[in-house]
């Protein structure tokens, strides 16, 4: 009986791989930017699973870019150093002392953990920040927020060079400024959207801790157009922390990203479910809705 069950598992695995073939072909050579963050970053098993998915994406011919956050780790070190965190409209006020801690945590501790996880799963990865090769140049987003940056210039050739070498870029959202010796903290979603737009990415995947964009009834909307997003926002259906994510999505689409998906990063293999299955995962936002079901990739 045990042998028969195992055989069924093998057959199911083979069938899954076979069904994934059209999507594997569809995404060969595609650039996919993945924003990674949240509690999964502090969980070794979740980190390993995420890294394995990213390595698989590269192995089948995709060009993934990982952009990460690190808020909990920043909070922890600021607390230990006795530096008080202040927030304005949900965004961290970043003075000179805080931005030094942000840079240390994001480009050091967090970035290298992700790089190591990818390497442990058999991939090749290089960690960098928005400062490297002037990848991301910023201006102050809001005087009240201090050294919080808004990308105004993107130089993504370094990422293309890494793609050509078979290497997965892992980007910390810390950027240089227009003036000498300026450092800016950049919201992770904002950084991911700016990088995806500059690369004209096929997909931007925003991993979060909710299942997607919901309608008035609390049901996840699997497909939306930008017009529908704006309407839901105006009516207050999209609210709170979902607003900056959908704003990032709309801006990325305006800059040439083919589609953006907001999905629950806590779901096992969330990226693979979205990219390589009929059903997908989360909420896909694109300029026009496909006319076929299940959703066209």
Backbone torsions as a table, in degrees:
resi	resn	phi	psi	omega
1	UNK	NA	-43.7	178.5
2	UNK	-59.2	-40.7	-179.3
3	UNK	-64.2	-41.0	179.2
4	UNK	-63.4	-42.4	179.3
5	UNK	-61.4	-41.8	179.9
6	UNK	-64.5	-39.1	178.5
7	UNK	-62.9	-39.4	177.5
8	UNK	-62.2	-40.7	177.9
9	UNK	-61.7	-42.1	-179.6
10	UNK	-64.6	-42.2	179.7
11	UNK	-63.4	-42.3	178.8
12	UNK	-62.8	-39.8	178.4
13	UNK	-63.7	-44.9	179.1
14	UNK	-62.4	-40.8	179.6
15	UNK	-64.2	-41.5	178.7
16	UNK	-60.9	-44.4	178.7
17	UNK	-63.3	-40.3	179.9
18	UNK	-64.5	-42.5	179.8
19	UNK	-67.6	-24.4	-179.6
20	UNK	-79.1	-13.0	-173.9
21	UNK	-53.6	-47.1	-179.4
22	UNK	-59.7	-34.6	-179.9
23	UNK	-75.5	-36.4	175.4
24	UNK	-60.5	-42.0	177.3
25	UNK	-67.6	-40.4	-178.0
26	UNK	-60.4	-37.6	-173.2
27	UNK	-99.2	5.5	177.1
28	UNK	-59.1	123.5	-179.4
29	UNK	82.2	-4.3	-177.1
30	UNK	-73.6	145.6	173.4
31	UNK	-93.0	125.0	178.6
32	UNK	-126.6	118.4	178.2
33	UNK	-97.2	128.3	-176.9
34	UNK	-119.1	120.0	173.3
35	UNK	-89.2	119.5	-175.7
36	UNK	-116.5	134.5	179.0
37	UNK	-172.8	-165.2	176.7
38	UNK	81.2	-162.1	-174.3
39	UNK	-65.3	-25.4	-178.7
40	UNK	-60.7	-25.2	-178.0
41	UNK	-69.0	-23.7	179.9
42	UNK	-99.0	1.8	-179.1
43	UNK	-108.4	117.6	-174.6
44	UNK	-60.9	-42.5	-179.2
45	UNK	-65.8	-43.5	179.5
46	UNK	-65.8	-38.1	177.7
47	UNK	-63.6	-43.4	-179.8
48	UNK	-64.2	-40.5	179.4
49	UNK	-65.0	-43.1	177.6
50	UNK	-61.2	-45.6	-179.4
51	UNK	-61.7	-38.9	179.7
52	UNK	-63.5	-41.0	177.9
53	UNK	-63.2	-41.8	-179.9
54	UNK	-65.7	-41.0	178.3
55	UNK	-63.8	-41.1	178.0
56	UNK	-62.3	-42.0	178.6
57	UNK	-58.2	-43.7	178.2
58	UNK	-67.4	-38.7	-176.6
59	UNK	-63.5	-31.3	-178.1
60	UNK	-93.7	12.8	170.8
61	UNK	101.9	5.2	176.9
62	UNK	-85.8	164.9	176.1
63	UNK	-116.7	85.2	179.7
64	UNK	-81.1	145.6	170.3
65	UNK	-123.9	127.4	176.9
66	UNK	-100.3	125.8	172.0
67	UNK	-116.8	128.9	-172.9
68	UNK	-121.8	160.8	170.3
69	UNK	-103.3	-148.2	179.8
70	UNK	163.0	28.6	-177.1
71	UNK	-52.0	-49.5	-179.1
72	UNK	-60.2	-38.4	179.4
73	UNK	-68.8	-37.4	176.7
74	UNK	-64.5	-46.0	179.2
75	UNK	-58.1	-42.3	-177.9
76	UNK	-62.4	-46.9	-178.1
77	UNK	-70.7	-39.2	176.6
78	UNK	-58.9	-42.0	179.2
79	UNK	-62.9	-43.4	-179.3
80	UNK	-67.2	-28.7	179.0
81	UNK	-87.7	-3.6	179.4
82	UNK	74.7	24.7	178.5
83	UNK	-98.0	118.4	-176.0
84	UNK	-76.7	135.6	177.4
85	UNK	-93.2	133.2	174.5
86	UNK	-121.5	146.7	-177.8
87	UNK	-128.3	140.6	175.0
88	UNK	-123.9	120.1	-178.1
89	UNK	51.0	41.2	175.3
90	UNK	81.6	0.3	-179.2
91	UNK	-111.1	141.8	-177.1
92	UNK	-70.0	128.7	170.7
93	UNK	-74.0	124.7	-171.9
94	UNK	-118.2	97.3	175.1
95	UNK	-85.5	-175.4	-174.2
96	UNK	-62.9	-41.3	179.2
97	UNK	-65.0	-40.4	-178.5
98	UNK	-68.2	-42.2	-177.4
99	UNK	-65.6	-29.6	176.3
100	UNK	-66.0	-40.4	177.8
101	UNK	-68.0	-42.2	178.9
102	UNK	-57.8	-47.4	-179.2
103	UNK	-63.0	-42.6	-178.9
104	UNK	-62.6	-44.5	-177.3
105	UNK	-71.5	-48.5	-173.9
106	UNK	-70.3	-47.7	-176.1
107	UNK	-80.8	-19.5	-179.7
108	UNK	-100.8	-85.6	-173.4
109	UNK	-55.7	-57.6	-172.2
110	UNK	-69.6	-49.8	-176.7
111	UNK	-57.1	-45.6	-175.6
112	UNK	-73.6	-26.2	174.3
113	UNK	-64.1	-43.4	-179.3
114	UNK	-67.8	-43.2	177.2
115	UNK	-58.2	-46.2	-179.1
116	UNK	-63.0	-40.5	179.5
117	UNK	-61.5	-41.9	178.6
118	UNK	-65.9	-42.3	178.0
119	UNK	-62.7	-39.8	-179.8
120	UNK	-63.0	-26.2	179.7
121	UNK	-92.6	9.5	174.7
122	UNK	94.8	6.2	178.8
123	UNK	-93.1	175.3	172.9
124	UNK	-115.5	127.8	-177.0
125	UNK	-140.3	149.3	174.4
126	UNK	-131.2	130.8	177.6
127	UNK	-93.0	138.2	177.2
128	UNK	-151.4	171.2	176.1
129	UNK	-122.7	177.8	177.8
130	UNK	-64.7	-13.8	177.7
131	UNK	-76.0	-30.7	-174.0
132	UNK	-66.3	126.5	-179.6
133	UNK	54.1	29.2	-177.8
134	UNK	52.3	39.3	180.0
135	UNK	-53.4	-43.4	-176.5
136	UNK	-138.0	116.1	179.4
137	UNK	-109.6	132.4	-171.3
138	UNK	-124.1	161.7	164.5
139	UNK	-116.8	162.3	177.2
140	UNK	-62.1	130.6	-177.8
141	UNK	-75.5	-37.6	-176.3
142	UNK	-157.5	125.2	-178.8
143	UNK	-54.3	-31.2	179.8
144	UNK	-67.5	-22.3	-174.8
145	UNK	-94.2	-6.0	179.4
146	UNK	73.0	-127.2	-174.6
147	UNK	-87.9	53.1	171.7
148	UNK	-105.9	123.0	-169.5
149	UNK	-102.4	154.4	171.5
150	UNK	-118.1	119.9	-178.5
151	UNK	-60.4	130.5	177.6
152	UNK	-123.0	-13.3	178.8
153	UNK	-147.5	128.8	-178.9
154	UNK	-120.6	135.1	178.7
155	UNK	-129.6	90.9	-168.1
156	UNK	-98.5	10.3	-179.5
157	UNK	-59.3	-34.8	179.8
158	UNK	-60.1	-34.4	178.3
159	UNK	-70.0	-40.6	177.6
160	UNK	-64.6	-36.7	177.1
161	UNK	-63.3	-38.8	178.3
162	UNK	-68.3	-40.2	175.0
163	UNK	-54.9	-47.8	-176.1
164	UNK	-62.1	-27.3	179.4
165	UNK	-90.0	1.7	179.7
166	UNK	77.7	23.8	-175.1
167	UNK	-109.8	140.5	178.9
168	UNK	-90.4	118.0	176.6
169	UNK	-76.9	137.0	174.9
170	UNK	-121.9	113.7	-167.6
171	UNK	-111.0	126.0	172.2
172	UNK	-87.9	134.7	-175.2
173	UNK	-81.2	62.0	173.2
174	UNK	-121.5	133.6	-171.9
175	UNK	-131.6	162.5	173.0
176	UNK	-87.9	166.5	179.2
177	UNK	-112.1	-175.6	178.9
178	UNK	-76.7	-23.6	179.3
179	UNK	-97.3	161.6	-179.8
180	UNK	-64.2	139.6	174.1
181	UNK	63.1	21.9	175.5
182	UNK	-86.7	140.0	174.9
183	UNK	-129.0	134.7	179.7
184	UNK	-124.0	140.5	169.0
185	UNK	-87.0	129.1	-177.6
186	UNK	-119.1	133.8	174.7
187	UNK	-53.9	135.1	-175.1
188	UNK	-60.7	-41.2	177.7
189	UNK	-64.4	-42.2	179.2
190	UNK	-61.1	-44.9	179.4
191	UNK	-62.6	-44.0	-179.7
192	UNK	-62.6	-41.6	178.9
193	UNK	-64.8	-40.5	179.8
194	UNK	-66.0	-40.9	178.6
195	UNK	-67.0	-43.1	179.0
196	UNK	-61.8	-42.4	179.3
197	UNK	-64.1	-43.3	-178.7
198	UNK	-66.0	-31.3	178.9
199	UNK	-86.8	-5.2	-173.1
200	UNK	52.4	49.5	-173.8
201	UNK	-63.6	151.6	175.7
202	UNK	-73.1	-37.3	-179.1
203	UNK	-142.1	142.6	166.3
204	UNK	-118.5	118.3	179.2
205	UNK	-106.2	116.5	178.6
206	UNK	-102.2	101.1	-180.0
207	UNK	-80.8	129.1	-177.3
208	UNK	-137.9	-166.4	-178.4
209	UNK	-110.8	21.1	173.2
210	UNK	-128.5	164.4	-172.0
211	UNK	-80.2	-8.9	179.0
212	UNK	144.3	-168.5	178.0
213	UNK	-80.1	131.7	-176.0
214	UNK	-111.4	151.2	176.6
215	UNK	-88.7	-172.6	-177.6
216	UNK	-59.1	-29.6	-178.5
217	UNK	-85.3	0.9	-179.5
218	UNK	81.8	14.4	-179.9
219	UNK	-94.7	140.5	179.3
220	UNK	-69.0	130.2	177.0
221	UNK	-91.6	115.6	-174.2
222	UNK	-76.2	-22.7	179.6
223	UNK	-142.7	135.1	176.8
224	UNK	-142.1	152.9	169.6
225	UNK	-98.8	162.7	175.5
226	UNK	-56.4	-36.5	179.6
227	UNK	-62.9	-41.2	178.5
228	UNK	-67.0	-37.8	177.2
229	UNK	-61.1	-45.8	-179.4
230	UNK	-63.9	-39.0	179.3
231	UNK	-65.8	-44.7	179.0
232	UNK	-63.8	-35.2	178.3
233	UNK	-69.1	-44.3	-179.8
234	UNK	-62.0	-32.5	-179.5
235	UNK	-88.7	1.2	176.4
236	UNK	80.9	7.7	178.6
237	UNK	-74.0	-45.1	169.9
238	UNK	-85.7	120.0	-174.2
239	UNK	-148.1	173.1	174.2
240	UNK	60.8	-136.5	-175.8
241	UNK	-68.7	-13.1	178.1
242	UNK	-76.9	-22.7	-178.2
243	UNK	-61.1	-51.9	179.9
244	UNK	-62.7	-30.1	178.5
245	UNK	-69.4	-44.1	179.1
246	UNK	-69.6	-33.3	175.1
247	UNK	-62.8	-42.0	175.8
248	UNK	-60.4	-42.3	-179.8
249	UNK	-61.7	-46.2	-177.9
250	UNK	-64.5	-42.0	179.8
251	UNK	-65.1	-40.4	179.5
252	UNK	-62.5	-41.3	179.2
253	UNK	-65.7	-40.4	176.6
254	UNK	-60.1	-31.3	-177.6
255	UNK	-88.6	1.9	172.4
256	UNK	113.3	2.2	175.4
257	UNK	-70.5	134.7	-172.8
258	UNK	-67.4	-40.6	178.9
259	UNK	-161.0	153.0	178.2
260	UNK	-122.8	139.8	177.9
261	UNK	-124.4	127.2	173.4
262	UNK	-101.9	117.7	-172.5
263	UNK	-141.9	163.0	-176.3
264	UNK	-82.1	108.8	-179.7
265	UNK	-70.7	-9.4	178.3
266	UNK	-80.3	-16.3	178.5
267	UNK	-72.1	129.8	179.5
268	UNK	-56.3	134.3	176.9
269	UNK	55.7	38.5	-175.8
270	UNK	-57.1	-42.3	-178.2
271	UNK	-64.3	-41.3	-179.5
272	UNK	-68.0	-38.7	177.0
273	UNK	-59.9	-41.8	-178.8
274	UNK	-68.4	-44.3	-171.1
275	UNK	-84.3	-33.0	-166.5
276	UNK	-119.9	14.7	176.3
277	UNK	-128.7	159.7	177.4
278	UNK	-61.4	-40.0	-171.2
279	UNK	-73.1	-37.4	-175.1
280	UNK	75.1	-168.9	179.3
281	UNK	-151.8	140.2	176.6
282	UNK	74.8	-156.8	-175.3
283	UNK	-111.1	120.0	179.1
284	UNK	-95.2	126.6	179.7
285	UNK	-114.8	123.9	178.6
286	UNK	-151.0	167.0	-172.3
287	UNK	-63.0	-42.6	179.5
288	UNK	-126.6	145.3	176.3
289	UNK	-80.1	138.3	174.1
290	UNK	-69.2	157.7	-178.1
291	UNK	-95.1	2.3	-176.4
292	UNK	-114.5	157.6	175.1
293	UNK	-132.5	136.3	-1.0
294	UNK	-63.4	167.2	-168.5
295	UNK	-60.0	138.1	179.5
296	UNK	-73.3	140.1	-174.3
297	UNK	-85.4	NA	NA
